[in-house]
Amino acid sequence: MMKVKDAQFFTVVSSFLNVYLVKNRSCSSNTVKSYEDALNLLFTFLEGTKDIPRQRVSWSHFTRQNIQEFVDWLEKVRNCSRQTQLQRLAAIRSFVRYGGIVDLRVIAIQADVERIRYRKPPPALVGYLTKEELSIFLAQPNCKKRTGFRNMVFLVLMYDTAARCQEMLDLRIQDLVLHRTSPCVYFTGKGNKTRVVPILPKTAEHLRSYLKKFHPAENRKRDDYVFYAYGGPQRPMSPDTVAAFVKKYGESARHVCTSIPERVHPHMLRHTRAMHLYQDGVPLAMVSEFLGHAQIETTKIYAHADTEMKRKAIQQAANKLNDTIPDALWNTDDEEMMLKLRGKQQYK
């Protein structure tokens, strides 16, 4: 087995992932994994293109040129979107900044990496379902079957709360408050931040029926996962399972309503709920709080998407109107007509 060339470097890697991000930054396990993935991808790049085994990686390889080539590699070889490339670059920069804190010799490397300039992607239009499309989509699960009923409850709760998929999978029995008067759900989101989300009475009713079926009172434990795998309530359902049944229902719904997007994914339900709230007149600041966004800037994509949707509708209407107007009406060669349009009259 090849020996590690720079043990101190990998000590910094370990403390960054296991101590700094967890204790100092209060990052969730998913966020920590995202940083770890970015570093692993960089090591894979160095090994595959520079012939540098990961055991031999050190601070000397964190050059501006190497990092820039790494970002290009993500695009050309890994087919990563520009947004993903930016996320990986941000993770690498964060790691190098931490390195500068624990080792003064890394500050020069940090300055070099910080000089990398990368064009931010334009704000992407949010994919979402209209209220009619959503109704058709939610009608797809076969509630007569056990898994179909589970999936229906999952999707209804996911839409009602605009929760992220991982937040749904992390839900435990103790996070549900199903009082008749003010039912709500406690979610732990990014950065381990907890938020309380009220739910509709009908959603609470679905959840109570679900608990009776999947979590009988005599066996129910507070720390059981609400949505669990075949192994039992101590094992959460996987994101792949959710993605699979969302895709399946999206495809079947599209046979009923062709305007439904070709690819329906779990996060689209979060976008859908946010768009419906905004279109119903809920202020952006309140939508932002409902979604658990740290900054309202993140929520503005819904206003942008709604504006773009209106612009396209107006443009389509204008195109139809333009097609109904005879070309002869706007004959600029007709001098008398042009004088009348300008409020003038030709006198003879």
KOLTOR-111169 format. One record per residue (C-alpha): x, y, z; residue in three letters. Coordinates in steps of 0.5 Angstrom, whole numbers, always signed. Last residue first. Layout:
residues N
ATOM      px      py      pz   resn
ATOM       X       Y       Z    ala
...
END
This chain:
residues 348
ATOM      px      py      pz   resn
ATOM    -111    +139    -103    lys
ATOM    -110    +139     -96    tyr
ATOM    -106    +133     -93    gln
ATOM    -109    +131     -86    gln
ATOM    -104    +131     -80    lys
ATOM    -105    +127     -73    gly
ATOM     -99    +122     -75    arg
ATOM    -104    +116     -77    leu
ATOM    -107    +121     -81    lys
ATOM    -101    +123     -85    leu
ATOM     -99    +116     -85    met
ATOM    -106    +114     -89    met
ATOM    -105    +120     -94    glu
ATOM     -98    +118     -96    glu
ATOM     -99    +110     -97    asp
ATOM     -92    +107     -98    asp
ATOM     -92    +106     -90    thr
ATOM     -98    +100     -91    asn
ATOM    -100     +98     -84    trp
ATOM    -107     +96     -86    leu
ATOM    -105     +93     -92    ala
ATOM    -101     +88     -88    asp
ATOM    -108     +85     -85    pro
ATOM    -108     +85     -77    ile
ATOM    -110     +78     -75    thr
ATOM    -103     +75     -75    asp
ATOM    -101     +81     -70    asn
ATOM    -106     +79     -65    leu
ATOM    -104     +72     -65    lys
ATOM     -97     +74     -64    asn
ATOM     -99     +79     -59    ala
ATOM    -103     +74     -55    ala
ATOM     -97     +69     -55    gln
ATOM     -92     +75     -53    gln
ATOM     -97     +76     -47    ile
ATOM     -97     +69     -45    ala
ATOM     -89     +69     -45    lys
ATOM     -88     +75     -41    arg
ATOM     -93     +72     -36    lys
ATOM     -89     +66     -35    met
ATOM     -83     +70     -35    glu
ATOM     -86     +74     -29    thr
ATOM     -88     +68     -26    asp
ATOM     -81     +65     -26    ala
ATOM     -77     +72     -24    his
ATOM     -82     +72     -18    ala
ATOM     -80     +65     -16    tyr
ATOM     -73     +66     -17    ile
ATOM     -73     +71     -12    lys
ATOM     -73     +66      -7    thr
ATOM     -66     +65      -7    thr
ATOM     -65     +73      -6    glu
ATOM     -69     +72      +1    ile
ATOM     -63     +69      +4    gln
ATOM     -63     +63      +9    ala
ATOM     -69     +60      +5    his
ATOM     -73     +56     +10    gly
ATOM     -79     +55      +5    leu
ATOM     -84     +58      +9    phe
ATOM     -79     +64     +11    glu
ATOM     -78     +65      +4    ser
ATOM     -85     +65      +2    val
ATOM     -86     +70      +7    met
ATOM     -81     +75      +5    ala
ATOM     -84     +73      -2    leu
ATOM     -91     +76      +0    pro
ATOM     -97     +71      -1    val
ATOM    -101     +73      -7    gly
ATOM    -104     +67      -9    asp
ATOM     -99     +67     -15    gln
ATOM     -93     +67     -10    tyr
ATOM     -96     +61      -6    leu
ATOM     -97     +57     -12    his
ATOM     -90     +58     -14    met
ATOM     -88     +56      -7    ala
ATOM     -92     +50      -8    arg
ATOM     -90     +48     -15    thr
ATOM     -82     +49     -13    his
ATOM     -83     +44      -7    arg
ATOM     -86     +39     -12    leu
ATOM     -81     +40     -17    met
ATOM     -76     +38     -12    his
ATOM     -78     +31     -13    pro
ATOM     -77     +30     -20    his
ATOM     -82     +30     -26    val
ATOM     -79     +30     -33    arg
ATOM     -83     +30     -39    glu
ATOM     -87     +36     -36    pro
ATOM     -94     +36     -35    ile
ATOM     -97     +40     -41    ser
ATOM     -99     +33     -44    thr
ATOM    -105     +32     -39    cys
ATOM    -108     +25     -38    val
ATOM    -102     +21     -41    his
ATOM     -97     +26     -38    arg
ATOM    -100     +23     -31    ala
ATOM     -97     +16     -32    ser
ATOM     -90     +19     -34    glu
ATOM     -90     +24     -28    gly
ATOM     -93     +18     -23    tyr
ATOM     -87     +14     -25    lys
ATOM     -82     +19     -24    lys
ATOM     -85     +21     -18    val
ATOM     -84     +13     -16    phe
ATOM     -77     +13     -18    ala
ATOM     -75     +19     -15    ala
ATOM     -78     +17      -8    val
ATOM     -74     +10      -8    thr
ATOM     -68     +13     -10    asp
ATOM     -68     +18      -4    pro
ATOM     -68     +12      +0    ser
ATOM     -74     +10      +5    met
ATOM     -71     +11     +12    pro
ATOM     -69      +5     +17    arg
ATOM     -71      +5     +24    gln
ATOM     -79      +4     +21    pro
ATOM     -77      -3     +18    gly
ATOM     -73      -6     +14    gly
ATOM     -78      -5      +8    tyr
ATOM     -76      +2      +8    ala
ATOM     -79      +8     +12    tyr
ATOM     -83     +14     +12    phe
ATOM     -85     +17     +19    val
ATOM     -78     +14     +21    tyr
ATOM     -79     +12     +28    asp
ATOM     -76     +16     +34    asp
ATOM     -82     +17     +38    arg
ATOM     -84      +9     +38    lys
ATOM     -90      +6     +35    arg
ATOM     -91      -1     +36    asn
ATOM     -98      -1     +40    glu
ATOM    -100      +5     +36    ala
ATOM    -100      +2     +30    pro
ATOM     -94      +5     +25    his
ATOM     -96      +4     +18    phe
ATOM    -103      +3     +18    lys
ATOM    -105      +8     +24    lys
ATOM    -100     +12     +22    leu
ATOM    -102     +13     +15    tyr
ATOM    -109     +15     +17    ser
ATOM    -107     +20     +22    arg
ATOM    -102     +23     +16    leu
ATOM    -108     +23     +11    his
ATOM    -112     +27     +16    glu
ATOM    -106     +32     +17    ala
ATOM    -106     +33     +10    thr
ATOM    -114     +35     +10    lys
ATOM    -113     +39     +16    pro
ATOM    -108     +43     +12    leu
ATOM    -100     +43     +15    ile
ATOM     -97     +49     +19    pro
ATOM     -89     +48     +18    val
ATOM     -84     +49     +24    val
ATOM     -77     +50     +22    arg
ATOM     -71     +47     +25    thr
ATOM     -64     +49     +22    lys
ATOM     -59     +43     +22    asn
ATOM     -55     +48     +17    gly
ATOM     -60     +46     +11    lys
ATOM     -66     +43     +14    gly
ATOM     -69     +40     +20    thr
ATOM     -77     +40     +19    phe
ATOM     -82     +40     +25    tyr
ATOM     -89     +39     +22    val
ATOM     -96     +42     +24    cys
ATOM    -103     +41     +26    pro
ATOM    -107     +47     +29    ser
ATOM    -114     +45     +31    thr
ATOM    -114     +38     +30    arg
ATOM    -108     +36     +33    his
ATOM    -103     +33     +29    leu
ATOM     -96     +35     +31    val
ATOM     -91     +31     +27    leu
ATOM     -83     +31     +29    asp
ATOM     -84     +26     +34    gln
ATOM     -86     +21     +29    ile
ATOM     -79     +22     +25    arg
ATOM     -78     +26     +19    leu
ATOM     -71     +25     +16    asp
ATOM     -74     +22      +9    leu
ATOM     -78     +29      +8    met
ATOM     -72     +33     +10    glu
ATOM     -68     +29      +5    gln
ATOM     -74     +31      -1    cys
ATOM     -74     +38      +1    arg
ATOM     -80     +40      +4    ala
ATOM     -86     +45      +0    ala
ATOM     -90     +43      +6    thr
ATOM     -97     +42      +3    asp
ATOM     -93     +39      -3    tyr
ATOM     -89     +34      +1    met
ATOM     -95     +32      +5    leu
ATOM     -99     +31      -1    val
ATOM     -93     +27      -4    leu
ATOM     -91     +22      +2    phe
ATOM     -99     +21      +3    val
ATOM    -100     +19      -4    met
ATOM     -93     +14      -4    asn
ATOM     -96     +11      +3    arg
ATOM    -103     +10      -1    phe
ATOM     -99      +7      -7    gly
ATOM     -95      +3      -3    thr
ATOM    -100      -1      +1    arg
ATOM    -105      -2      -5    lys
ATOM    -112      +1      -5    lys
ATOM    -109      +8      -6    cys
ATOM    -106      +7     -13    asn
ATOM    -102     +13     -14    pro
ATOM    -104     +17     -20    gln
ATOM    -109     +22     -17    ala
ATOM    -103     +27     -14    leu
ATOM    -101     +28     -22    phe
ATOM    -108     +30     -24    ile
ATOM    -109     +35     -18    ser
ATOM    -102     +38     -20    leu
ATOM    -103     +39     -27    glu
ATOM    -109     +43     -25    glu
ATOM    -106     +47     -20    lys
ATOM    -100     +48     -25    thr
ATOM     -94     +44     -24    leu
ATOM     -87     +47     -23    tyr
ATOM     -80     +48     -27    gly
ATOM     -77     +54     -24    val
ATOM     -73     +58     -30    leu
ATOM     -66     +58     -29    ala
ATOM     -62     +64     -27    pro
ATOM     -56     +66     -31    pro
ATOM     -50     +62     -30    pro
ATOM     -44     +65     -26    lys
ATOM     -38     +66     -30    arg
ATOM     -32     +64     -26    tyr
ATOM     -26     +68     -24    arg
ATOM     -20     +64     -21    ile
ATOM     -17     +69     -16    arg
ATOM     -19     +66     -10    glu
ATOM     -14     +60     -12    val
ATOM      -8     +64     -12    asp
ATOM     -10     +68      -5    ala
ATOM     -11     +61      -2    gln
ATOM      -5     +59      -4    ile
ATOM      -1     +65      -1    ala
ATOM      -5     +63      +5    ile
ATOM      -3     +56      +5    val
ATOM      +4     +58      +9    arg
ATOM      +0     +60     +15    leu
ATOM      -3     +54     +17    asp
ATOM      -9     +53     +21    val
ATOM     -13     +59     +18    ile
ATOM     -10     +58     +11    gly
ATOM     -13     +51     +11    gly
ATOM     -20     +53     +12    tyr
ATOM     -19     +58      +6    arg
ATOM     -17     +52      +2    val
ATOM     -23     +48      +4    phe
ATOM     -28     +54      +3    ser
ATOM     -25     +55      -4    arg
ATOM     -25     +47      -6    ile
ATOM     -33     +48      -4    ala
ATOM     -34     +54      -8    ala
ATOM     -31     +51     -14    leu
ATOM     -35     +44     -13    arg
ATOM     -42     +49     -12    gln
ATOM     -39     +53     -18    leu
ATOM     -39     +47     -23    gln
ATOM     -45     +44     -20    thr
ATOM     -49     +51     -23    gln
ATOM     -45     +50     -29    arg
ATOM     -48     +44     -31    ser
ATOM     -43     +37     -30    cys
ATOM     -42     +33     -36    asn
ATOM     -37     +29     -32    arg
ATOM     -31     +30     -38    val
ATOM     -32     +37     -41    lys
ATOM     -36     +41     -35    glu
ATOM     -32     +37     -29    leu
ATOM     -26     +37     -33    trp
ATOM     -26     +45     -34    asp
ATOM     -27     +46     -27    val
ATOM     -21     +41     -25    phe
ATOM     -17     +45     -31    glu
ATOM     -18     +52     -27    gln
ATOM     -16     +48     -20    ile
ATOM     -10     +46     -23    asn
ATOM      -8     +52     -26    gln
ATOM     -10     +56     -20    arg
ATOM      -5     +51     -16    thr
ATOM      -8     +47     -11    phe
ATOM      -2     +41     -12    his
ATOM      +3     +44      -8    ser
ATOM      -2     +43      -2    trp
ATOM      -1     +36      -2    ser
ATOM      -3     +30      -6    val
ATOM      +1     +24      -6    arg
ATOM      -4     +19      -3    gln
ATOM      -9     +21      -8    arg
ATOM      -4     +18     -13    pro
ATOM      -2     +24     -18    ile
ATOM      -2     +22     -25    asp
ATOM      -4     +29     -28    lys
ATOM     -10     +27     -31    thr
ATOM     -13     +21     -28    gly
ATOM     -10     +22     -21    glu
ATOM     -11     +30     -21    leu
ATOM     -18     +29     -23    phe
ATOM     -20     +23     -18    thr
ATOM     -17     +28     -12    phe
ATOM     -21     +34     -15    leu
ATOM     -27     +29     -15    leu
ATOM     -26     +27      -8    asn
ATOM     -25     +34      -5    leu
ATOM     -32     +36      -8    ala
ATOM     -35     +29      -6    asp
ATOM     -33     +31      +1    glu
ATOM     -36     +38      +1    tyr
ATOM     -42     +35      -1    ser
ATOM     -42     +30      +4    lys
ATOM     -41     +35      +9    val
ATOM     -47     +39      +6    thr
ATOM     -51     +32      +7    asn
ATOM     -49     +31     +14    ser
ATOM     -52     +38     +16    ser
ATOM     -47     +44     +17    cys
ATOM     -46     +47     +24    ser
ATOM     -41     +51     +21    arg
ATOM     -36     +51     +27    asn
ATOM     -38     +44     +30    lys
ATOM     -40     +40     +23    val
ATOM     -36     +44     +18    leu
ATOM     -30     +45     +22    tyr
ATOM     -29     +38     +26    val
ATOM     -31     +32     +21    asn
ATOM     -30     +35     +14    leu
ATOM     -24     +41     +16    phe
ATOM     -21     +36     +21    ser
ATOM     -20     +31     +16    ser
ATOM     -18     +35     +11    val
ATOM     -13     +38     +15    val
ATOM     -10     +32     +18    thr
ATOM     -10     +30     +10    phe
ATOM      -5     +36      +9    phe
ATOM      -1     +34     +15    gln
ATOM      +0     +27     +13    ala
ATOM      +4     +29      +7    asp
ATOM      +7     +24      +2    lys
ATOM      +2     +18      +5    val
ATOM      +5     +11      +4    lys
ATOM      +3      +7      -2    met
ATOM      +0      +0      +0    met
END
